[in-house]
Amino acid sequence: MRFDLTKDQQALRDEVRVFTKEEIKPKTRDLDREKEYPNTILDELGEHRLTGVTIPEEYGGRGEGFVELALVIEELSAGLMSVASIIGLHLGVAEVVERFGTEAQREDFLPEMASFNTVGALGLSEANAGSNKLEMETRAERDGDEWVLNGHKQWVTNFLETDYVLTYAKTGPDENAPHNISAFLVPTDDFEVETVWETLGANSVKSPCVSLSLGCSCSR
């Protein structure tokens, strides 16, 4: 099937390509060598609402689709993979909030996520399960109006600079799989960092192994 970018998609690609060339590539070597987090770059991306490229306009984003997201991630990756990884995971969390969150959650989280003033990360992988949700050991149990989470996650990319972790946990018996799994937005303060993994490359962003504090309570 023949596929051509629209003029708007080409314009977005070119915008990010120029940004990468002018704002990212000149800093890439030093950022990676010094293991420095790309704060300035991310702030500028937030000002351009590229940190909210797929977030609806009503919440302060650009309201673009997944083709546009792929173009943005591809162009950012050409400059510094760490930046692309941070943005891609952040927008993945925002997508879950938009599609499955309550209206109150969308209003609370998405505007701040679009500007990158609230940052999201993914808490999925575990030591004994990898990214296989069915083998997860992290569990959540209801306690009144709240859920109590216990468990651990690892490879939580960008955790050290994140505000909330989209944390997957089992909320029912294994025989109900795959309908026994829920996602929770858990503040990073409710985690305890066990290990900060050294990586081969991607030195500007870290992936810790973290544990949920016992008795961590949060809204679903």
C-alpha positions in Angstrom: 0.0 0.0 0.0 1.4 3.4 -1.0 1.7 5.7 2.0 2.6 9.4 1.8 2.8 12.0 4.6 0.3 14.8 4.5 1.6 18.4 4.3 0.9 18.8 8.0 2.8 15.6 8.9 5.7 16.8 6.8 5.7 20.1 8.5 5.7 18.5 11.9 8.5 16.2 10.9 10.5 19.1 9.6 9.9 21.1 12.8 11.2 18.3 15.0 14.1 17.7 12.6 15.2 21.3 12.8 14.8 21.3 16.6 16.9 18.1 16.8 19.7 19.5 14.6 19.9 22.9 16.4 19.0 22.0 20.0 19.9 18.4 20.6 22.8 17.2 18.4 25.2 19.9 19.6 24.7 18.7 23.2 24.4 15.0 22.6 28.1 14.0 23.2 28.4 15.9 26.4 25.1 14.8 27.8 25.9 11.2 27.3 29.5 11.4 28.4 28.6 13.3 31.6 25.4 11.2 32.2 23.5 14.5 32.4 19.7 14.6 32.3 18.5 16.7 29.3 16.4 19.2 31.3 16.8 22.1 29.0 15.9 20.1 25.9 12.8 18.7 27.6 11.7 22.1 28.8 11.9 23.4 25.3 10.0 20.5 23.9 7.3 21.3 26.5 7.2 24.9 25.4 6.5 23.6 21.8 3.9 21.2 23.2 5.8 18.3 21.6 5.7 16.6 25.0 1.9 16.6 24.4 1.8 15.8 20.7 -0.9 13.1 21.1 -2.7 14.8 24.0 -6.0 16.4 22.9 -6.0 20.1 22.3 -8.7 20.6 24.9 -6.1 19.6 27.5 -3.3 21.7 26.0 -1.7 19.2 23.7 -1.5 19.1 19.9 -4.1 16.5 19.3 -2.1 14.5 16.8 -2.3 10.8 16.0 0.1 7.9 16.2 1.7 8.5 12.8 2.7 12.0 14.0 4.0 10.5 17.2 6.1 8.0 15.3 7.6 10.9 13.2 8.4 12.9 16.4 10.1 9.9 18.1 12.0 9.0 15.0 13.4 12.5 14.6 14.2 12.9 18.3 16.0 9.5 18.3 18.3 10.7 15.5 19.6 13.3 18.0 19.5 11.5 21.4 17.7 8.3 22.1 17.3 9.2 25.8 15.1 12.1 24.9 12.9 10.0 22.5 12.6 7.3 25.2 11.5 9.8 27.9 8.9 11.4 25.6 7.6 8.1 24.2 7.0 6.6 27.6 5.5 9.8 29.0 3.0 10.0 26.2 2.2 6.3 26.6 1.1 7.1 30.2 -0.9 10.1 29.0 -2.7 7.8 26.4 -3.8 5.5 29.1 -5.1 8.4 31.2 -7.0 9.8 28.2 -8.5 6.5 27.2 -9.3 4.8 30.5 -9.1 7.5 33.2 -12.0 9.4 34.7 -12.8 12.9 33.5 -11.5 14.3 36.7 -8.2 12.4 36.1 -8.0 13.7 32.6 -8.5 17.3 33.8 -6.0 16.9 36.6 -3.2 15.2 34.7 -3.3 15.8 31.0 -2.8 19.6 30.9 0.3 19.3 33.1 1.5 16.3 31.1 1.1 18.2 27.8 3.5 20.9 29.1 5.8 18.3 30.8 5.2 19.9 34.2 3.9 16.5 35.3 5.9 13.6 34.0 4.8 10.0 33.7 6.8 6.7 33.5 5.8 3.1 33.0 5.9 0.6 35.9 5.4 -2.8 34.1 8.6 -5.0 34.1 9.5 -7.2 37.0 12.5 -9.4 37.7 10.6 -12.7 37.4 8.1 -11.7 34.8 9.8 -9.3 32.4 7.0 -7.4 30.7 4.5 -10.3 30.8 1.6 -9.0 32.8 0.2 -12.5 33.5 3.4 -13.4 35.5 3.5 -10.2 37.6 3.8 -10.6 41.3 2.8 -7.0 42.2 -0.7 -7.0 43.7 -3.3 -4.5 44.8 -6.1 -5.0 47.3 -9.0 -2.7 48.0 -9.1 -1.1 51.4 -12.2 1.0 51.7 -12.1 3.6 49.0 -8.4 3.0 48.3 -6.2 0.3 46.9 -3.1 -1.0 48.7 -0.2 -2.0 46.4 2.7 -4.2 47.3 5.4 -5.4 45.0 8.3 -4.3 42.9 9.1 -3.0 39.4 12.4 -2.7 37.5 13.6 -0.9 34.4 11.3 2.1 35.2 13.0 4.4 32.7 13.1 8.0 33.8 11.9 7.2 37.3 14.3 9.6 39.0 12.8 12.6 37.1 9.2 11.3 37.1 6.1 12.4 39.1 3.9 9.4 38.6 4.4 5.8 37.6 1.7 4.0 35.7 1.9 0.8 37.8 0.3 -2.4 36.7 -0.8 -4.8 39.4 -3.0 -7.9 39.8 -6.4 -7.1 41.4 -7.9 -10.5 41.2 -7.2 -14.3 41.2 -5.0 -15.8 38.4 -8.0 -17.8 37.1 -9.6 -14.5 36.0 -6.6 -13.6 33.8 -6.2 -11.5 31.8 -9.1 -9.6 33.4 -7.4 -9.5 36.8 -5.0 -6.7 36.0 -5.4 -2.9 36.7 -3.2 0.2 36.2 -2.7 2.7 39.0 -1.1 6.2 38.9 1.3 6.0 41.8 3.4 9.0 43.0 7.1 8.3 42.8 7.4 9.2 46.5 5.6 6.0 47.3 8.4 3.9 45.8 11.8 3.0 47.4 14.7 2.8 45.0 16.6 -0.4 45.3 19.1 -0.2 42.4 19.9 2.3 39.6 21.0 0.1 36.7 24.0 1.0 34.6 23.2 0.9 30.9 25.1 0.6 27.7 24.4 4.0 26.2 21.3 6.0 27.0 23.4 7.5 29.9 21.2 10.6 30.1 18.3 8.7 31.5 18.3 6.1 34.3 16.2 2.9 34.8 16.0 2.0 38.5 14.8 -1.1 40.2 12.1 0.1 42.6 9.8 -1.4 45.3 6.4 -0.2 46.3 6.4 0.8 50.0 4.4 -1.5 52.1 0.9 -0.2 52.6 1.1 2.2 49.6 -2.4 3.5 49.0 -3.6 5.3 45.9 -6.6 5.9 43.7 -7.1 3.6 40.7 
